[in-house]
């Protein structure tokens, strides 16, 4: 248990360093790519088309805006990838229902899926994946009226911490955070209401969803993030990757190159902060 707790602390520390490498007062974008790693630039000049397949029901990643136009973080990221691979003139993005994505890819109706397919051992039998371009860390949120000092781990010992029951966040909280008093809730809305009402000293959950709640009218500026992000694939998965056909790992590697370059040049940070103005890192 002690080793697990130490590992969790190191994961958190690494995430914080990565997300805050350059000091700044405003929100910070994650840096998930090693700028020193040399990835080979692919030559895709002979590729006749690069069509990304996505959906319209995963805002803010992919959705239809008020004019019915396909929009979102994934849409802008796909276009940035095409530009980096010098395929802007051959770049297409098509939205389909979720349950049609795999069939469309296998039929050659698209070259890649950018829609949040989970990277699992079973999925790897069907797809080759790029490296993760975004991960979903856990975060603590605390009421502004109950300031928590750093380090958060020590400050929360003996305190009431809420979490949604049966989630990876509950499991991590029980495994790695000592003697906090855990209070479980059936739904995120119930957790948010309890925190806002002052019934909890902190809430622990998905940083992205908590960031949207913090920025929404329901939270009414009651609360804030405390401590850094916790990235733990064993609890929360490996994050978002681009899927291609299993027999096309070269294209997945090409996406790795493009994603690294997008990160190094600051394009990824610009897109991230456009869609996630309250950073969950």
N, C-alpha and C positions, 0 to 999 in steps of 0.2 A: 504493500500500500504506500509506504514511504517513497519507493522508487517511482511509482505511478504519479504521486503528488509532485515529486521533483520534476518528472518529465513534463507534466502539465504546466508547471511554473516556467520551465525553459521554453516550452512552446509559446506561451504567452509573451515572454521576454523577446523571443525572436520576432514575433509578429509586431510587437510594439516598435522595435528597432527598425524593422522593414518599413512600417507605415509612417514613421516619423524621422526618416533619415535626414531630411533637411528641415531645420527648425522653422516654423511658421506659425502665425497666430490663427490662421483659418483652418478649415477642414483639410484633412490629409487623405490622399489616395493611396491604396496599397501598392507596394512594389514587390511583385512576385517573381521577377526575373533577375538573374545574375547578369549584370552588365558586362562582366569580364568573360562570360562564356562565349565561345566562338561558334556560332551556328552557320552552317553553309547556306549561302544564298541560292535558292532554287532557280532553275531556268524553266519557266512555264510558258515560254513564247509560243510553243506549238499547241498549247491547250486551247481548244476552240471556244470554251465557255467555262465560267465558274458560277454555278448557280447554288445559292444557299437556300435551304428549305427551313421554314420556321412556322410559327403559329401566330394567332392574333389574341391569345388569351393569357398572356403572362406579363402584364404590365409591372414595372416600366421597361421590361426587356423587349417585348414585342406586343404591339397593340395597334388598333386603328384610332387615329386622332379624330378630332371633331369634323374634319372634312372627309373622313373615310380613307385617309392615306396611311399606309403601313409605316409605323414609326417605332422608336424605342432604342434602348441601349444596344441591343443585338443588331439592329438594322444599321445603325451608325458604325458599329464595330466591324460588321461585314464589309461595309464600303471602305473603311480604313484599311482592312486587310487586302482588299482588291487593289487599292491604290499602292500599297507597299509592295505587292507582288507584280506591279505593273500590268494589271489586268482590268483596270477601271472600265475600259471599253467593252470588256467581255463579261462584266459582272452583272448578275441577276439575283434577285431575291424574290422568292415565292412563298406565300403563306398557304398552309393546308391545315385541315383538322389534325390534332395530335395523333390519332390512331391511323392516319394515312402516311405519316412521315417515313416510317421504315420501308413500306412497300414502294413508295416513290423513289427512295434512294436506291433500293435494290434493282428497280426497273431502269435506272439511269436517267430518271427525270430531274435529278439534281446531283450535285457532286458532294454536298456536305449538309449536315443538319446543325443549325445553331439555335437550339431551343431547350437546353437544360436536360438533356438525356443523362441520367445518372451513370457514372462510370463504375460498373460492377464486373465481377468475373464473368457473369452470364452475358452481360452486354458486350464484353470483349470478344465473345464468340461471333458476334454479328458486325461489330464496328471496330475500326481503329480510331483512337482518340488523340487529339492534340493534348499538350499539357494544359493544366488548369489555368484559365485566365482570370478567374475570380473565385474566391473562397468565401464561405459564410461563417465568420467567427461568432462565438458566443460573447455576449457583453453583459455587464451588470448595469442596471439603471437604478438610480436612487432619487428620492424626493429632494428637492432643493432645500426643504426645511430641515432635512436630516443629513447634514454634510458628513461624508465618509472620508477619512484621512487615508493616505497611502502608507504602507501597502494595503490594498483592499483585502487581501486574504486574511491578514491579522485583524483588520478593523471589523470584519463581519463575523468573527467567532462569537457565538452566542446570540447573534442577531437573527431576526426573522427574515428569511429570504424566500420569495415566492418563485414558483416555476410551474410550467404546464406539465401535468402528470403524464407519465409514460413516454416522455421524449428523451432524446439523447442528452438534452440539457439537464434533465432531472438526474440521469445516470451519472453524468460528469460531476454534478454538484454533490451527489452522495459519495462518489468515489474519491474526489480530490480536494474537497474544501472543508475538511475537518469537522468542527462542532458547530456548524451553522444550524439554526433551527429552520428546517425545511417545511414550507407550507405549499401544498400542491393545489392546482386549480384545473378544472376540466378544459377551459378554453382560454386563449390569450386575452380575450376581452375581459374575462373575470379577473385575470392577473393584473391587467392594466388598471381596472377599477379599484382593486384592493390597494395597489401602490399609490394611486392618486388620492385615495381616501386616507392615507397615512396609516394603514393597517400593517404595512411591511416596512422594513428598513431598506430592502432592495429587492429587485426582480432580476432573474437570470434567464436569458433566452436568446433567440436568434437576433443577431445585431442588425441585420437588414430590416427585419420587420419592426424591431424596436425603433429604428431610426425613423421609419415612416410614422409610427405612432407619436414619437416625440415632436415631429414637425407638423402634426395634424391638430385640428381644432379640439379634438377630444382630450388630448393631454393638457391643453391650456397652459403650456409652459410650466407644468408642475414639477418636471423631473429632468434629469440629465444623465449622460453616461458617466460611469466611474471606473477607473482602472483602464487597462488596455484590452485589446482583443485576444480571445483564446481560440487558436486554430488547432483543432483536434480531429483529424480525419476518422479516427476510430469511433468517434461519437457522431460527427456531423457530415461525413462523406468527404469526398475529395474536391468538391466544388464544380464549377462549370467548365466544360471542355467542348470542343467542336468534334462532331462525329463524322467519319467517312466510312466507306465500305471497308470491310476487314482486309481486302486484298489490295488496298491502296494506302499503305503506311507512308509512302513518299509524300502524298498530299498532306497528311497529318503533320509530317515533319516540316513541310513548307509553311503551314500555318504557325508552327512553333517559331520559325524564323520571323514571320511577319509580326506575330504578337510580341516577340522580344523587341523588335525595332520600334513598334508602336509605343511600347513602354518606355524605351530609352529616349525617344524623341518627345515624350510628354503628351502624346496624343491620347493614350489610354487614360491618363489622369484627367485630362480635359473632359473626356466623355463620361468618366466615372462621376466627377463632381457636377456635371450637367444633370445627370439623372438621380444622383444621390447627394444632394446638397448638405444633408446632415450625414457626414461620413460615418459608416459603421465600423471603421478601423481606428 
